[in-house]
Amino acid sequence: MENKHHRLLIIEDDLDVAEMLTSYFRVQGYDVQTANWGEDGIRACQISPPDLVILDIRLPDIDGYQVAERLRTNVRTSRIPIIFLTEKRERSDRLKGLKLGADDYITKPFDVQELRLRVRNALRRASLGPVTNPVTELPEGALVDEILQELLDSGKEWVALLVSVRNLDVFRERYGFVTSDDVLRAISRMLQNAARDAGSGSDFIGHLSAHDFLIITEPPHANAIRERIEQRLGQALDYFYPLKDRLREDFGERKLALRIKEVRSSHGPFMDANAIKEAFQGR
């Protein structure tokens, strides 16, 4: 058995196909639920989100594209992996599904063993956690680790800048989540502009944590990027506050601030991605 703890939802109006898939995946150790209508599938996901959805495109009420779009635009269901199961073979159909955030796409008639492997792989990817930050849409988590490891394997010289936003929790408590998310998005754009203006053109920008941005560049560009960030972003932080608050006598207490740390390949050797991240702690 692969994993008896994983729950699958099969949204399929062909009862024979639905019954076959249910029996097959239950034998593999999955907990399986089925829905024959798109609206029923959406409702099942909202009541108790499954670990993965196998979704037919041609359904009797709304099509699978509409189901996927509604799942993706709901916070509770937005991260559920979706595998489209369909008779549509055109490239445009496949692209439409992928643009809606489908994790995979398999056409009928299909090899059930291949579908099992695709389900397993999608669940494995999902178990690694999200690979982009939901606020800034920059890479984070496993994807950043992968980039760092590729950097080590390349043998090239590099500089990693850790740009930390301090006191964001204090800001969030005072102004709310929506405003603090706007601040993160604005900082993200400013960092991307700094790398674009002063970097190599192939620099990487991502997250080490929600408040910590990571920029990887080539040594000749590191100082220029850092100076650009300190000059432009450092000055801009005050303007995230309403004018009336900037005029307060105690404004400087625990306001937003930047802290930039630097790790270079020459500081190594580094055994793996975690060693690079740990190196920031001592700086």
N, C-alpha and C positions, 0 to 999 in steps of 0.2 A: 504494500500500500504506500502511496506517495505522501499523503498528508491528510489524516482524517479530520484535522481541525479546519481545513479550508472549506469555505462555503461558496458554491457556484449557483448562479441563477441563469437558467436557460430560457430565453425569450424566443419562442419558436411556435408558429401556428400549425405546422405539420405534425400531427400527433404521433405518427410513426417515428419521425426523426427525433422528436422530443423524448419519446419513451426509450428509444435506442440509446440516446446520449445519457439519459438519466441512469439507466441500468449500467452502462459502461463505466461512467465516472463514479458511481457508487461502489462498484467492484474495485476501483482504483483507490478507494478510501476517502472520497470526497463526500461532503454533505451537499445534496443537490436539491434545488427547488426549481419549479418550472412555472412559466406564465405563457399563455397562448395569445395574449393581446398586449399591445404596447403600453396602454394605460395601466394595465394590471402589473406589468413589469416595473414601470416607474414607481407605482405605489408600493410594491414589494421592496424596492431599493430604499425608499424613504423610510419605511417602517423599520426595516432591519437590513442595513447595507451589507451585501455579500462581499466576498473577497474578489470576485471576478464575475463579469457578465458575458455570456455567449449570446450574441444578438443577431437574429435574422433581420434582413432589411425589409423583406416583403411581409407585412403583417396586415391583419384584417381591418384595423382601425387607423392607426398612424404608422408611418413607416419607421424603420430602424434609425434613419438619420435624425428624425425628430426626437426619437427616444434618446439617442446619444446626446443631442444638443441640450435637451432638458436635464439630463443627468450631469452634464458638464457645467451647466450654469447654476446648479444648486450646490451650496457649500457642503451639505451632508453627503452628497454623492459624487462630487466633482473629481475625486481621485480614484474611483473604482476602475480597475482595468477593464477594457471592453475589447472583445474579439468579435468582429463582424463575420457572420456566416451567411453566405448569399450565393445566388445564382448569377448575379451580375459580374461580368468579366471585363468590362471596359475599363481602361486606365483611368478615365475621368471618374468612374464610380469609386474606384479604389482611392483616388486622391481626395474625393469628397469625404469619404469615411475617415481618412487620416487627418484631414483638416479639422474635423470635428473632435479630434483627440482620441481616435481609436488606437489601441495598442497593437492590433494585428488584424489581418483580413484573410479569410480563407474561403475559397469558392466551392460550390457544390457541383458535382459529387466530390466528396472529400475523403481522404484517408483518415480514419478515426485515430490511428496511431500518431499521425502528424498533428492532428488537432490536440491530442493529449500533450505532446511535446510543446506546442505553442502555449497551451494553458500553463504548463509547468514553468516555462521561461517567463511568461508575463507575471506570474505570481512571484517568481524569484526577483525580477526587476522591481516589483512593487515592494518587496520585503526590504530592499535596500533603502527605502524611503524616497521622498521627493528629490528630484535632481535639479529643480529650479526653485528659487525663492518665490512664494506666492505673491509677494508685494512688488519686488523689483524685477522679477522674471530673470534674474541672473543665476548662473549655475551655483549649486551648493551640494553638500552631502557627498554621496558616492562619486558624483561626476567630478567634483573638485579633487577628491583623492586620486581619481584616475588621471587627471591632468598632471598632478604633482608627480605621480609615479612615472608617467611618460616623460616628464621633464628630467627626472633622475636617470632614466634609461637612455635618454638622448646623449648624455655626456656633454651637453653645451653649458656655457656659463649663463647664469641668470641672476636676477634680483627679484625678490618677493617683498612687496610692501603691504603691511597690514594696517589698514586705515580703520580705526575704531571710533565709533560715535559714542561719546561719553554723556551720561545723564539723560539718555533717551527715555528711560523709565520714568524719571521725574517729569519730563516733558509730557509723556503719555498720560500720567495721572492728572495733570493740570488741564490738558487740552483735548484728551480723548484719543481713541485708537485711529479714527479716520484721519485726523490731522497728523499724528505721528507717522502713519503710513505714507502720507503725502510728503513728509520730510524725507523719509527713506528713499522714496522714488526720486525726489529732487536731488538728493546726494548722489544716488546712483547715476543720474544723467550727467551731473557735474564731473564725476570721476571718469565716466566714459569720454566726456569732452576733453578732459585733461590728458588722458591717454592718447586720444586721437590727435591732439595738437602737439604733444611733446613726445609721444612714444614712437615705437618702431613700425606701427601699422599692423602688427600681429600680436599685440599684447593681450593677455587674458585678464578678465575681471570677473570675480565671483564672490561668494560669501564663505567665510569660515564659521560664522554664526550670524544670527539675525542682525546684530549691531556691528559686526566686523566684516569689512570688505577686504578682498585680497586682489592685488594687482601683480601680475608677473610680467616682467619686461626684460630687455637686454641691458647689460651694465651701462653702456654709453647713454641710455635714456633715463635711467633711474632718478638721477638728481633733478633733471628738468621736470619730470612728472611730479616728483615730490614738491618742488618749489611751486609749481602751478597749483597743486592742491592746497598747499598752505596759504598761498596768496588769495586765490579766488574763493575757495570753499570756506577757509577760515574767516574771511570777511563776511561771507554770506550767511553764516549761521544765525547772527542776530536778527536777520530779517525774516526768519521763520516765526518770530514772535510778533504779536500785535504791538502797534506803536505805543499804546498806553502802558503796556508792560515793560517795554524798553526804557521808558522814562522813570520807572520806579527806582528808588534809591537802592533797593536790594536786588536789582536785576542781575548783577553779576554772580549771585550765589547759586551754584549748582545749575548753571545754564548749559546749553549744548556746547560741546567742545570736541575737538579732534585730537587723537593721539596716533602718531604714525611710527611704526616699528619696521625695521628692515632686516632681512636675512638674505645673504648672498651665497651662491654656490661655493665660493671660496671659504665660507665658514664651516664647511663640511669636513669629512664626508658624511652624508646622510644615508642611512640604511633604507628608509622608506618614507612615505608621505607623512606619517605620524611624527617622524623625527624632525621634519621641517616645521610642522606646527608646534612641536614642543620647543623648538629653538626660539620662537617668538617670546616664550614665557620668561626667558632669561635676559630680555633686552628692554 
